[in-house]
């Protein structure tokens, strides 16, 4: 049995609402809008994964040593080949690059075929856009991430749904004070 899976970062509910509102105001409504509850940042697209590969991956993922981070999603873009509108950080934090690289490395280690292309973190807002509409104004969202997730992509009569199947919080630094952990959203 295969499952269609990916590793990614979930968007906090308050940011989902803000991003959805920005999309409506800056890009306008489109019948191809991604459902707000499906907003996420992909770390590694895994594709069709066997249960054996999944078991091996789930053994490895909790051992990634990474730190929570923030990213400023401050630019809008369009890619012609997949025909998507998205928002992305103009400066990608080193921790985001590191986490994506580690997720991809572990997936390859378990025999999952990961495309070798430059990692470009983004949040897809609209799909199947034939001619993009320029945004009326740039986005400005600072998003904080302190866990990543294994998602399953499920096709339904109402479109695709992304379901979180497992979560992997960042390990906390035992030397970090309670105040520092609170300021970083860890408590």
Secondary structure as UniProt FT lines:
FT   STRAND          2..10
FT   HELIX           13..26
FT   TURN            31..32
FT   HELIX           36..38
FT   STRAND          40..50
FT   HELIX           51..61
FT   TURN            62..63
FT   STRAND          69..79
FT   TURN            80..83
FT   STRAND          84..89
FT   HELIX           94..109
FT   TURN            110..111
FT   STRAND          123..126
FT   STRAND          141..145
FT   STRAND          147..156
FT   TURN            157..158
FT   STRAND          159..169
FT   TURN            174..175
FT   HELIX           178..183
FT   TURN            184..185
//
